[in-house]
Amino acid sequence: MSQQIPVERIADLEFMRPPEIAEPDCCRSSELRRLNLNESLQPPSPNAIQAMTEALVSAESYPDHSCAALATLLASRTGISADRISFGNGSGELLSQAATLAMEAGDEAVFPAPTFPVCIKGAHIAGGKAIEVPVDPNGVNNVDAMLEAVTPKTRLFYLCTPNNPTGGAIGAPGLIKAIEKVPDNCLLLIDEAYHEFAKAEGSPEVLLLLKARNGPWAVTRSFSKAYCLAGMRVGYVITSSPKLCQAFWKLRSNFNVNRVALAGAVAAMKDEAYLQSTLKTLIHERSRLAEGLQNLGFEVFPSQANFLTVKTPSQASELASHLAKHGLLVQSMPWPGGFGSLRVTIGNAHDVDQLLWHLGESLNG
Ligand SMILES: Cc1ncc(COP(=O)(O)O)c(C=O)c1O
């Protein structure tokens, strides 16, 4: 019998794509405030903009596939040699690759629920099964319960810290437990897309703790969040060995990080002062928003990321529609039941004021 095209495994995949972003002239709309995608509402560092502008002049030639300038910088910042670092067109690409390189058909992967879904999709593409374990009441990955879900078939154990869409970071005890107890025949994958925000608030240094792990591990990070470069698509993965790193490299498509993105990432990472001022503003606005939302009767999940998730006192989808009418896009979710929740990216002071005003207006009539 001939093979069905596309193969069943792919035909059956959930059709998951990011929210619509209509930009007919390739420019971000100034009328809509996009607080629904966890991107930065602040522009990139001026140094990054300058470096990207200069890189444009060489747009006719392929970029450096080795990403040497960025690899060298990351190696010096992390103390991990460049042969253990690979690069992606955003870190999402690396999350899919992790599932491809760790899983055969029939294998299992353990995930928190809810979480960022790209690696789950990767597990399905590999023909594997995703075992989803509810987060704890604070929205943090429940490491104990996830460890209980490990079976002899488990080959991938995914932690997301801070977790999207809940915002909470895993504390040192949970990380240490995972590092010790995830079996050595299993890839421990830690998604740190929001690493810089968590670090600014004293969250544990995952890379230091991972020194104690015998089995394979990989940590993914992104330039889309704290470095304000979501439109450029740059992410990286730090791995436990050059051999594991090579597997990520083998799965890369050629020249997947473009030269403008690469120049921007290097310059953004070197501009420590700008990063710190971005983080300071964000943390300030996030606590102002949390307080305002609590006063309005929302239940706020603790967040060490660039967004806040809140259980809503009335139907979340209706609140999101009301905000959209006023040009404020937020993400509504049916999770965790009841009226559901809203995930709101932290914008600038004006965004926070507008959001609180329009939510108050909707709730109080
Ligand atoms: C937890 C998490 N991981 C990874 C990503 C992917 O980010 P990017 O592909 O832009 O690096 C996101 C994006 O929102 C995320 O929330």
The ligand as an SDF file (V2000), in Angstrom:
LIG
                    3D

 16 16  0  0  0  0  0  0  0  0999 V2000
    8.8920   30.0790   27.1460 C   0  0  0  0  0  0  0  0  0  0  0  0
    9.2090   30.4610   25.7530 C   0  0  0  0  0  0  0  0  0  0  0  0
   10.1620   29.8030   25.1040 N   0  0  0  0  0  0  0  0  0  0  0  0
   10.5150   30.1140   23.8550 C   0  0  0  0  0  0  0  0  0  0  0  0
    9.8750   31.1420   23.1830 C   0  0  0  0  0  0  0  0  0  0  0  0
   10.2820   31.4090   21.7610 C   0  0  0  0  0  0  0  0  0  0  0  0
   10.9170   32.5970   21.6350 O   0  0  0  0  0  0  0  0  0  0  0  0
   11.7870   32.9500   20.3520 P   0  0  0  0  0  0  0  0  0  0  0  0
   11.5580   31.8670   19.3310 O   0  0  0  0  0  0  0  0  0  0  0  0
   11.2930   34.2640   19.9220 O   0  0  0  0  0  0  0  0  0  0  0  0
   13.2050   32.9610   20.8390 O   0  0  0  0  0  0  0  0  0  0  0  0
    8.8760   31.8730   23.8140 C   0  0  0  0  0  0  0  0  0  0  0  0
    8.1740   32.9690   23.1140 C   0  0  0  0  0  0  0  0  0  0  0  0
    7.2300   33.5470   23.5370 O   0  0  0  0  0  0  0  0  0  0  0  0
    8.5240   31.5190   25.1380 C   0  0  0  0  0  0  0  0  0  0  0  0
    7.5660   32.1620   25.8080 O   0  0  0  0  0  0  0  0  0  0  0  0
  1  2  1  0
  2  3  1  0
  2 15  2  0
  3  4  2  0
  4  5  1  0
  5  6  1  0
  5 12  2  0
  6  7  1  0
  7  8  1  0
  8  9  2  0
  8 10  1  0
  8 11  1  0
 12 13  1  0
 12 15  1  0
 13 14  2  0
 15 16  1  0
M  END
$$$$
